[in-house]
Amino acid sequence: MEPIKITVIGGGSSYTPELLEGLLAEADVLSIKEIWLVDIPQGERKLQIMDALAKRMVKKSKHDIKIVSTLDRRAAIKGATYVITQIRVGQLEMRRHDEYISIKHGVIGQETTGAGGVMKALRTIPVILGICKEMEELAPDAWLLNFTNPAGIVTEAVLKHSTVKVVGLCNNPINYYKKFAKTYDVAMEDVRINFIGINHLIWITGLYIKGKSHIQDVLTGKSASYEAANIPDFGWDHDFLQSLGAIPCGYHKYYYQTDTILQKQLLEYEQNETRADQVKKVEAELFELYQDPDLDKKPEALEQRGGAYYSEAAVRLIHDIHLNTQQIHTLNVRNNGAISCLPDDVCVETNCVVENHQITPLQTSEAPAQIRGLLQVVKAYEELTVEAAVTGDKGIAIQALTIHPLIPSAEKAKQILEEMLAVNEPYLNGEPFNIGMSATMEVKR
């Protein structure tokens, strides 16, 4: 097997040890010879810390793998077999602004949807498309594995505006497989789940354990046919679940429990303790740990950062692409008719067959009205967000926010966007977002 080069853009991320652990476990099977970690000058200190830790982890593994850390993105991309993107444009400080500005205006602050999702996408998509342009030139056969949030929106931008082979990943699906395998005391291979939806808005419409349906166990809160230690409880009212006929993901709480979540966020806002603040503290603690010269493995504290099984999802995918196993993964890909109520050219999150030359989504069942309604509206918001990021059209950005279920009015959408654009000006070009005027955004690197 030809040796492969893996490039991690955002190599200074606190998530990198999780990814390295997975790659090292499969190093021999995949013939990994080089792992390049690349970041921007603002992240150079974190990259240096990660470089040292990565080299200690490789030494402990006894694999013959070259670790290269650099600020030269083109050199890192050149000749890569797989490029993994895990970037945060504006770092955690801009995430904090996304959350605080939203909550200040009385709407939920969340980094992957609503007002925060729009702003993160406007900062991120131009950078990702710049990476894709370099991949088209320097690594035209490479696969791009995108973990950068908002993952579905970012992946859709690449699908629509690049020729790069791209797939978006999220750790949500693999978490469900792990949870159900543990609940029913079976191997992950014995669990089959039918998903329908988009990133961070997926519903489970089918749950099978060794070929037998068990979705009613969760919908009713009891099992009539299997001795499970405990039926998974996702915190939803069972009358609601039965009428929905599906299992929502954790992100549905923003839509199905809006009042409760907003009240909680308003309290966090008053105490200067939103999720962004919490993550900032955890990340600072992690990088203190990473500097320990005796640390040569992923620390357990990383689990507090979120992203459980992120590395497993990534490495399983690389393994199955590279070895052409034709296994099924739940991924973010071009719809191509898999979900009939959505346009063919949008990004969806669904089960796919993975081959080394392509990833093919599997046809889902028809979405019932109670799923279809929310799914179509949020997808339209994502489509408009991609268009706004690519064209720089403020009017389109306002329309994206206005139709989002978490934004109560066009007036509120405009107010929030104006304030967010002002704060984000260093990450966009100097030209204003005039309504009706298209201005392509340049990202200052």
ZIPE-V46369 format. One record per pair of residues at least 6 apart in sequence whose C-alpha atoms are under 8 Angstrom apart, sorted by the first residue. I is the first residue (numbers start at 1). GAP is how many residues later the second one is. D is the distance in Angstrom with one decimal. If there is no record, write none. Layout:
i gap d
I GAP D
I GAP D
This chain:
i gap d
1 29 7.9
1 30 6.7
2 29 6.9
3 27 7.6
3 28 4.9
3 29 5.7
3 30 5.7
4 26 7.4
4 27 6.1
4 28 5.0
4 29 5.9
4 30 6.8
4 76 7.3
4 77 5.7
5 27 6.4
5 28 6.2
5 29 4.8
5 30 5.9
5 31 7.6
5 74 7.3
5 75 5.0
5 76 5.3
5 77 6.8
6 26 7.5
6 28 6.3
6 29 4.9
6 30 6.2
6 74 5.8
6 75 6.0
6 76 5.0
6 77 6.0
6 78 7.6
7 28 5.8
7 29 4.7
7 30 6.1
7 31 7.5
7 69 6.1
7 70 6.4
7 73 6.3
7 74 8.0
7 75 6.3
7 76 4.7
7 77 6.1
8 27 7.5
8 28 6.1
8 29 5.0
8 30 6.2
8 75 6.0
8 76 4.8
8 77 6.1
8 78 7.4
9 28 6.3
9 29 5.1
9 30 6.2
9 64 7.8
9 74 7.2
9 75 6.0
9 76 4.9
9 77 6.1
9 78 6.6
10 27 7.1
10 28 5.9
10 29 5.1
10 30 7.9
10 75 6.4
10 76 5.1
10 77 4.7
10 78 7.7
11 25 7.9
11 26 4.3
11 27 5.1
11 28 5.8
11 36 6.3
11 39 7.5
11 58 7.8
11 75 7.7
12 25 7.2
12 26 7.3
12 27 6.2
12 31 6.4
12 32 7.5
12 34 5.0
12 35 4.1
12 36 7.7
12 37 7.8
12 38 5.9
13 33 7.4
13 34 7.7
13 73 7.4
13 74 7.6
14 269 6.6
14 272 7.1
14 273 7.3
14 288 7.8
15 287 7.6
15 292 7.9
16 34 7.5
17 33 7.9
17 36 7.9
17 37 7.1
17 280 7.3
17 281 5.3
18 280 6.1
18 284 7.9
18 292 7.2
18 293 5.6
19 291 7.2
19 292 4.4
19 293 7.8
19 295 7.6
19 296 7.9
20 34 7.2
20 291 7.6
21 36 7.9
21 276 7.4
21 277 6.8
21 290 7.4
22 289 5.3
22 290 6.0
22 293 6.0
23 288 7.8
23 292 6.2
24 34 7.3
24 37 7.0
24 39 7.6
26 289 7.5
26 293 7.8
27 6 8.0
27 36 7.4
28 35 8.0
30 289 6.8
30 292 7.4
32 33 6.7
33 31 6.8
33 32 4.7
33 33 6.1
34 31 5.5
34 32 4.7
34 33 6.0
34 34 7.5
35 30 7.2
35 31 6.3
35 32 5.1
35 33 6.4
36 31 5.9
36 32 4.7
36 33 5.7
36 34 7.6
36 40 5.9
37 10 7.6
37 14 7.6
37 30 7.5
37 31 6.1
37 32 4.6
37 33 6.4
37 39 7.5
38 9 7.6
38 31 5.8
38 32 5.0
38 33 5.5
38 34 6.9
38 35 6.1
38 38 6.6
39 8 6.7
39 31 6.8
39 32 5.3
39 34 7.5
40 31 5.6
40 405 7.4
41 30 6.6
44 27 7.5
46 241 7.5
47 22 7.1
48 21 7.6
49 238 7.6
49 241 6.7
49 242 6.1
50 240 7.2
51 16 7.4
51 17 7.6
51 18 6.1
53 237 6.4
53 238 7.4
53 240 7.9
53 242 7.1
53 243 6.3
53 244 8.0
54 13 7.2
54 242 7.8
55 12 6.5
56 239 7.5
56 240 5.0
56 241 7.9
57 239 4.6
57 240 5.7
58 6 7.8
58 7 6.9
60 236 6.7
70 6 7.3
74 60 6.7
74 64 7.5
77 6 7.2
77 57 7.4
77 58 6.4
77 61 6.5
77 62 6.5
78 57 7.5
78 60 4.7
78 61 5.5
79 59 6.3
79 60 5.1
79 63 8.0
80 59 5.8
80 62 6.1
81 58 7.4
81 60 7.2
81 61 4.7
81 62 6.6
82 60 5.3
82 61 5.0
82 62 6.1
82 63 7.2
82 236 8.0
83 59 6.9
83 60 6.2
83 61 4.9
83 62 6.1
84 60 5.9
84 61 4.8
84 62 5.9
84 63 7.2
85 59 7.4
85 60 6.4
85 61 5.0
85 62 5.8
85 63 6.0
86 60 6.8
86 61 5.2
86 62 4.7
87 61 5.6
88 36 7.4
88 60 7.2
88 61 8.0
89 31 7.8
89 34 6.2
89 35 5.9
89 338 7.8
90 33 7.8
90 337 7.2
92 184 6.8
92 188 6.6
94 330 7.7
95 16 6.6
95 21 7.7
95 25 7.6
95 181 6.3
96 178 7.9
96 180 5.1
96 181 7.0
97 323 7.8
97 326 7.7
98 11 6.6
98 12 7.4
98 13 6.8
98 17 7.3
98 18 4.7
98 21 6.9
98 22 7.6
98 322 7.2
99 9 7.7
99 10 4.1
99 11 5.9
99 12 7.0
99 17 6.2
99 175 7.5
99 177 7.4
100 9 6.7
100 169 6.8
100 174 7.9
101 8 7.6
101 315 7.0
101 318 7.5
101 319 7.1
102 6 6.1
102 7 4.9
102 13 6.3
102 14 6.9
102 314 6.8
103 6 5.5
103 159 7.8
103 162 7.0
103 163 6.4
103 166 7.1
104 165 7.9
105 307 7.6
105 311 7.0
106 156 7.7
106 160 7.9
107 155 6.8
107 299 6.5
107 300 6.6
108 6 7.5
108 146 7.5
108 150 7.8
108 153 7.5
108 154 5.6
108 157 7.2
108 298 6.8
109 6 7.0
109 7 5.9
109 156 7.7
110 6 5.4
110 7 6.7
111 6 4.9
111 9 6.7
111 38 7.7
111 39 7.2
112 6 7.8
112 8 7.5
112 37 6.2
112 38 4.6
112 39 7.9
112 88 7.9
113 37 7.4
114 287 6.7
114 290 6.3
114 291 7.9
114 292 6.2
114 293 7.1
115 286 6.4
115 292 7.7
115 298 7.9
115 301 7.4
115 302 7.6
117 33 6.4
118 267 6.0
118 279 7.6
118 282 7.8
118 283 7.5
119 301 7.0
119 302 7.9
120 29 7.8
120 30 7.2
121 28 7.8
121 29 6.5
121 32 7.1
121 33 6.8
121 264 7.2
121 265 7.5
121 268 6.8
122 263 7.6
122 264 8.0
122 266 7.3
122 267 4.7
123 266 7.8
123 301 7.8
123 304 6.2
123 305 6.8
123 320 7.3
124 30 7.5
125 29 5.9
125 32 6.8
125 261 7.7
125 264 6.3
125 265 7.4
126 263 7.0
126 264 6.9
126 315 7.2
126 316 7.0
126 317 6.5
127 316 6.6
128 26 7.6
128 30 7.7
129 28 7.8
129 29 6.5
129 32 7.5
129 33 7.2
132 26 7.5
132 30 6.6
132 32 6.3
133 29 7.4
135 7 7.4
135 29 7.1
136 27 7.1
136 28 6.4
140 24 7.0
141 23 8.0
141 24 7.7
142 22 7.6
142 23 7.0
143 21 7.1
143 22 5.1
143 23 5.9
143 24 7.8
144 20 7.0
144 21 6.0
144 22 4.6
144 23 6.4
145 21 6.0
145 22 5.3
145 23 5.9
145 24 6.9
145 169 7.8
146 8 8.0
146 9 6.8
146 20 7.2
146 21 6.2
146 22 4.7
146 23 6.1
147 21 6.2
147 22 5.4
147 23 6.6
148 6 7.2
151 17 6.1
151 18 7.1
151 19 7.4
151 48 6.7
151 181 8.0
152 16 6.6
152 46 6.8
152 47 5.1
152 180 6.3
152 195 6.2
152 196 7.1
152 197 7.7
153 194 7.4
153 229 5.8
153 230 7.6
153 232 7.6
153 233 6.5
154 232 7.6
155 11 7.1
155 12 6.8
155 13 5.7
155 177 7.2
155 178 7.6
155 192 6.9
156 177 7.8
156 178 7.4
156 190 6.1
156 191 5.0
156 230 7.3
157 229 5.7
158 6 7.3
158 8 7.1
159 7 7.0
159 175 6.9
159 186 8.0
159 188 7.7
160 185 7.4
166 167 7.7
167 164 6.8
167 165 5.8
167 166 5.7
168 163 6.1
168 164 4.5
168 165 6.6
169 144 7.5
169 145 7.3
169 162 5.7
169 163 6.1
170 29 7.5
170 140 7.2
170 143 7.7
170 161 7.4
171 136 6.2
171 137 6.7
171 138 6.2
171 139 5.2
171 142 6.5
172 28 7.8
172 77 8.0
173 157 6.4
174 135 7.0
174 139 6.7
175 133 7.4
175 134 7.0
177 11 6.1
177 14 6.5
177 15 7.8
177 16 7.6
178 10 6.5
179 53 7.9
180 11 7.1
180 52 7.6
181 6 5.7
181 7 5.3
181 9 7.5
181 10 6.4
183 45 6.1
183 46 6.3
183 47 6.4
183 48 6.9
183 49 7.0
184 25 7.7
184 42 8.0
184 43 7.7
184 44 5.3
184 45 7.2
185 43 7.7
190 19 5.7
190 20 4.9
190 21 7.7
191 16 7.4
191 17 5.8
191 18 4.9
191 19 6.5
192 14 7.9
192 15 6.0
192 16 5.0
192 17 6.5
192 18 7.9
192 19 7.7
193 11 6.8
193 12 7.7
193 13 5.5
193 14 4.7
193 15 6.3
194 10 5.7
194 11 5.5
194 12 4.7
194 13 6.5
194 156 7.9
194 157 7.2
194 170 7.8
195 7 6.3
195 8 5.6
195 9 4.7
195 10 6.0
195 11 7.3
195 135 7.8
195 154 7.7
195 155 5.5
195 156 6.7
195 169 7.8
196 6 5.5
196 7 5.4
196 8 6.6
196 9 7.1
196 143 7.3
196 153 6.9
196 154 5.8
196 168 6.7
196 171 7.7
197 6 6.2
197 142 7.9
197 151 6.1
197 152 5.7
197 153 6.8
197 178 6.6
198 134 7.5
198 149 7.1
198 150 4.5
198 151 4.5
198 152 7.6
198 177 7.6
198 181 7.5
199 133 6.9
199 149 6.8
199 150 5.5
200 49 7.2
200 50 7.9
200 51 5.7
200 52 7.8
201 47 7.8
201 48 6.6
201 50 6.4
201 51 6.5
201 174 7.4
202 46 6.6
202 47 5.9
202 147 7.2
203 43 6.1
203 44 5.5
203 45 4.7
203 46 6.2
203 168 8.0
204 42 5.5
204 43 4.9
204 44 6.5
204 45 7.8
205 10 7.7
205 40 7.2
205 41 4.9
205 42 6.7
206 7 7.1
206 8 7.9
206 9 6.0
206 40 7.7
207 6 5.6
207 7 5.5
207 8 4.9
208 6 5.7
208 7 7.4
214 9 7.8
215 31 7.9
216 6 7.8
216 7 7.5
217 6 4.7
217 7 7.5
217 14 6.5
218 13 6.4
218 14 6.2
218 15 6.9
218 29 7.6
219 19 5.9
219 22 5.3
219 23 5.4
219 26 7.3
219 27 7.3
219 28 7.2
220 18 5.7
220 19 7.9
220 21 7.7
220 22 6.8
221 10 6.3
221 11 7.7
221 12 7.3
221 17 6.9
222 9 6.4
223 8 7.2
234 16 7.9
241 6 6.7
244 126 6.6
244 127 7.8
253 8 7.4
254 7 6.5
254 152 7.9
255 150 7.3
255 151 7.2
258 148 7.9
265 9 6.8
268 6 5.1
279 26 6.4
282 22 7.1
282 23 6.4
283 22 7.2
286 15 7.1
286 16 6.8
289 6 7.6
289 10 7.8
317 12 7.5
317 37 7.9
320 6 6.9
320 7 6.6
320 34 6.6
320 35 7.1
320 36 7.5
321 33 6.1
321 34 5.3
321 35 4.4
321 36 7.7
322 33 8.0
322 34 5.7
323 33 7.0
324 30 7.2
324 31 4.8
324 32 4.9
325 29 7.2
325 30 6.6
326 27 5.6
326 28 4.9
326 29 5.1
327 26 5.7
327 27 5.6
327 28 7.8
328 23 6.3
328 24 5.3
328 25 4.7
328 26 6.2
329 22 5.5
329 23 5.4
329 24 6.6
329 25 7.0
330 19 6.5
330 20 5.1
330 21 4.2
330 22 6.0
331 17 7.9
331 18 5.2
331 19 5.7
331 20 6.4
331 21 6.6
332 15 6.1
332 16 5.4
332 17 4.3
332 18 6.8
333 14 5.2
333 15 5.7
333 16 6.5
333 17 7.9
333 26 7.7
333 28 7.1
334 10 7.0
334 11 5.8
334 12 5.6
334 13 4.6
334 14 6.3
334 27 7.8
335 7 7.6
335 8 7.2
335 9 5.0
335 10 6.0
335 11 5.7
335 12 5.7
335 13 5.5
335 26 6.9
336 7 7.8
336 8 4.4
336 9 6.4
336 25 7.6
337 6 7.3
337 7 5.3
337 26 7.2
338 23 6.1
338 24 5.8
338 25 4.2
338 26 5.8
339 9 7.9
339 24 6.5
339 25 5.8
339 26 7.6
339 27 7.3
339 28 7.8
340 24 8.0
340 26 6.9
341 25 7.7
341 26 7.2
341 31 7.1
341 35 7.5
342 34 6.7
342 37 8.0
346 37 7.4
350 11 6.6
350 12 7.3
351 10 5.9
351 11 5.8
352 7 6.3
352 8 5.2
352 9 4.1
352 10 5.4
353 6 5.8
353 7 5.2
353 8 6.5
353 9 7.2
354 6 6.7
377 26 7.0
377 27 6.9
377 28 7.7
378 26 6.2
378 27 7.5
380 20 7.5
381 18 7.9
381 19 4.6
381 20 6.9
381 22 6.5
381 23 6.0
382 18 7.2
384 12 6.2
384 13 6.7
384 15 7.2
384 16 5.2
385 11 7.4
385 12 6.1
385 15 5.8
387 6 7.9
387 9 7.2
388 6 6.7
388 8 5.4
388 9 5.3
389 52 7.5
390 50 6.6
390 51 7.4
391 47 5.7
391 48 6.1
391 49 5.1
391 50 7.4
392 41 6.7
392 46 5.5
392 47 4.7
392 48 4.9
392 49 5.6
393 40 6.3
393 41 7.2
393 42 6.9
393 43 6.6
393 44 5.9
393 45 4.6
393 46 6.3
393 47 8.0
394 39 4.8
394 40 5.8
394 41 5.2
394 42 7.0
394 43 7.3
394 44 7.6
395 39 7.4
395 40 4.6
395 41 5.7
395 42 7.9
397 20 7.9
398 12 7.3
398 15 6.0
398 16 5.9
398 19 7.1
399 11 7.7
401 6 6.4
401 9 7.7
401 12 5.5
402 6 7.4
402 7 5.9
402 8 4.9
402 10 8.0
402 11 5.5
407 6 6.5
426 18 7.1
427 15 8.0
427 16 5.4
427 17 5.7
428 13 5.6
428 14 5.8
428 15 5.2
428 16 6.9
429 12 5.3
429 13 5.0
429 14 6.3
429 15 7.4
431 8 7.1
431 10 8.0
432 7 8.0
433 6 7.1
